[in-house]
């Protein structure tokens, strides 16, 4: 049965929420878009006369599509070249979804999206729907065909896995720029000690090139090791410039709600370095250089007010 204009409107009213849920679950904007499109096709094919609550019906379909995708994604990521990291999103991207509460902002942070990879598929769905979108355990139980008590247990386990004992430091736009300026000044100074002072003792650095751009395939752990790695990373060389096709500008920015270093060449985002800032210092650095995962950030870049670059031609 063809969709009526009202039924199309019902779906479009839910699209932003569905995309935001799918992005948090899958860590990929393109995969999230595919899941939402498949949800639309299921809506189109369904007997909509028996659907009493379209929003809940669409959420149930989407979450089950994402559950299936998460299972297959784990197998794909075992074959992934190097470390898999989520796709970074710039401010104003609708896929960031609601960011009104601390829980909502945390759930879309790069650090938490990385930790979500360690959860089972059901734990991940329950955590995202409960913490980021405020669904009750009773509602989630219906979506997943589980008992309410089972959902409560899954949520408790998910929170235990995600809790690192450190709360992300929330900073405003002005403070974010200062954080990135200080970090970049230390990284480009050539002095390891300046970087160590900014990092937590157990800081980690992880990069994702997807086999398409050179990136370290294993994490770097410990403040001194990370500082030494960054010192080498931030020394510009002709080899590095050749790899990206020129001398990019370096900006301070916000990615997934946290401070970040953005490397931009000819209006194309070629690298995003997300800083997980805590009260003790920078606890994790997640660097995305896989061009497939920077296309959306590049598209969004034209709508962002980046301010003056910290480095005009690196």
N, C-alpha and C positions, 0 to 999 in steps of 0.2 A: 504494500500500500504506500503510495507516494506520501512524503512528509507534507503536512500543511504548514503554512507560514508560522502558525503558532507553535508547532512542534519544532520547527527549525529554530525559532526564537528561544524556546525552552533549552535547547542544546547550547546555543550560543551564549546564553546567560550563564551556563555552567562551564564553558570552555576554559576560562582563565583559571578557575579553581581546579579543574581536572588536570590542566597542564602543570600547575604548581605542585599538585600531588605527585604526578608522574615524574617530574624532574627530581623531586626529593627521593623518590623510590629508586629511580634508575641512574641518576647522576649524569644524565645525558639529555641535552635539549632536543636533539634530533630523535632519539628514541622516545622521548616524552611526546613529541609531536606525532610520531607514528602510532603510539598507543592511544592517543586521543582521537586520531583519525579512524582507527579501527573501532573505537567505542562509538563513533558517529555512525559507522556502517552497521554496527550491531543495533543501534537505535533505529536506523532506517529499516532494518529487516524485521524488527520485533513487532509483536502484536501490541501496539501501544494503547489499545483500548483497555487492557487489563493492568497497565502500569499506573498504580495509584500515586506514587511519589517519584516523579521523574528524576529529581536530583539524587535520591538514594539509589535508584536503579542504575543510573549512570555511574555513580561512584563504585557500586558493587562490580559492575562490568569492568570498569577501568582497573580496579585493584586486582581483580583476577587475571586480567591480561598482563599486568605488571608482574604478578607472581610467576606466571609462566615465563615471562621474559627474563626475570631475575634468575630463574633456574638455568635457562640456556645461556645467559650472560656469564654465569660463573664458569661454564665450560669454555666459552670464547676467551675469557680473560686468562685462563690457564695457558692459552696459546699466545697471549698478547706479548709483544716485544717490550721488555722492561716493566716498569711499574705503571699500573693503571690508576689515573687520577680523574676525578669528576671534571666536568666541563665548567669553566668559570663564567659567572654572569655579572654584568656591570649594573650599576644603579639604574632603577627605572624599568628593568626588564620584568615584564609581567610574570614570568616563570618563577620569580623570587617569591611570589605569593604574599600572604599576610606576614608582616614583620612588626606587629604592634606590641607583642609581648616578648620578654626575654627568651621564653621557650621557642617562640616562632623564629626569632632571629638566630638562636643557637642552631635550630634544626636545619637551617639552610647555609650555615657557615661551612667553609671548606673543611675545617677540622672535623666537624661532626659528620659531614657527608663521607669523609674517608673512613671514619669509625663505623658508619652504617654498613660498610662493606663486610665487616666482620660478623654481622648478625645473620641469623637465618632469615629466609624470605618472610616468614610470618611475623617474626620479631620486628623486622624492618617496617612492614606495613602497619602493624599495631602502633609502633612508636610514632611514625609519621602522622597517622590519622589522629592519634590522641594528643600528642604534644604540639603539633603544628596547626591542626585544623579543629581541635576541640570536640571531635566525635566522642560519644560516650562508649563505654565498653559494650553496652548492649547493642548499639548500632554497629560497631565494628564486628561483633559476633555474627550478626546477620550477613554482613558483607563477606565474611570468610567462612561461613557455615561452621562456626566453632561455638563453644559455650562461653558465656560471659566470664566465668571464673578462669577459663583457659586463656582468654584475652588478657585478663588482669595479670596472670602469671607471666605471659609473654612480655607484657609491658614492663613489669618489674625487672625481668631478666635483661631486657633491652637497655633500660636505664642504668643498670649496674655495669653493663659492658661499655656504655658510652661515657659514663662518669669517669673523668680522669683525675678528679681531685683538684683541678684548676679551673677557675671560672674565666671565660674569655673577658678581657678588658674591653669595655665598650667606649669608643672614642667618637667625638664629633668630627666634622669635615676638617676643621682647622687643626685639631690634634692629630688626625690621621696624616695630614701632610707633614707635620713635624716628626711623627714617628718614622715615616718613610725617608724623610730628609736625613735624619740621624742615622738610620740603618744604611742608607746609600753612601753617606759620607764615610762611615766606618768601613763599608765593604770596598770602597774605591781607594781608601787611604793606604792600603798595603800593610797596615798594622793589625796583626791578628788579635792583639790584646784589646783593641777598641771594639772589635766584633764580639769577642768572648764576653765582655761586660754587658752587651745587649741581650745575650742569649741565656736561657736557663741551662743548668748543668746537663740536663738530659735532652737538650734540643735535638731535633732531627731535621734533615733536609731530604726531600724526595722530588724527583723530576719525572716527567712523562713526555717522551718524544714519539711514542707509538711506533718506533722503528723508522720514522720518516725524517726526524730531525735528531741529531746526536744528543743524547742525554744519558746521564749515569743510570745504569740499570738496577742498581741496588741502593737502598737508603744510606745516608751518612748519619751517624749517631754520635752524640756527645758534643758539648760546646766547642772544644778545641778542634775536633775533627771537622765540624761544620764550618767553623771560622776559617780554617785553612782551605777547605773546599771553596768557600765563597770568595776568598782572596784571589784564588786562581780563576774563578769564574768571571770575576769583574775586571780582570785585566784585558782590555780590548786588544785584539790581535787581527792582523790581516786575514788569518784563516777563519776566525769567527765572523768577520764582516763579509767574507766571500760566501759563507754558508747562508747568510740571510739576505745577501744581495745589496749591501750598502751599509751606511752609518745611521743607525736608528736614533730616534730621540727617546729619552727615558722620562717617564712621568710618575708622579705620586697619584694613586687612585684608590678606589674602594671596589673590592670584588667580593661578592657574596656577603656583604655587610662588614667586611674587615679590611684593614690596610693592605695595600698591595703596590708592587712595583710593576709598571706596564711599559713594555718596550714596543715602540711604534715606528714602523718604516713605511713611508708613503701612504699614511692613513690606514695602514694595515697592522693590526695587533699581532706581533710575532712572538711575544712571550708575556706571560703573566706570572708573577711571583707573589703568592699570597702569604701573608705573615699572620701566624696565629699568636696574637698578643695576649699575654696573661699579666697578672699583677707582678709576677716574678721576672718577666721579660718575654722575649720571643721564644715560644716553645716548639714551633714547627714552621717549616718553610715548604710550601707546595708550589712547584714550578711547572707550569703547563706550556709546552712548546710544540705539541702536536697540532699542526695546522688545521686538522679536521675539527679539533675542539676549540678553535679560536675564531671560526667563521662568524658565529653569532656575536661574539665580543667585538669583532671588527665592524659588523653591521651596526651594532649599538654605539660604537665609538663616535660616530658622526653626530649623535644626539646628546653626547655628554659634554659638559664644560670642563675640560681637563686642566685649565690653567696653564701657566708657563711650565715648560719642561724643566726638570732638574738637571738634565744633561741634553744639550741641543743636538749634538752629533757624537754619539758614543764611539 
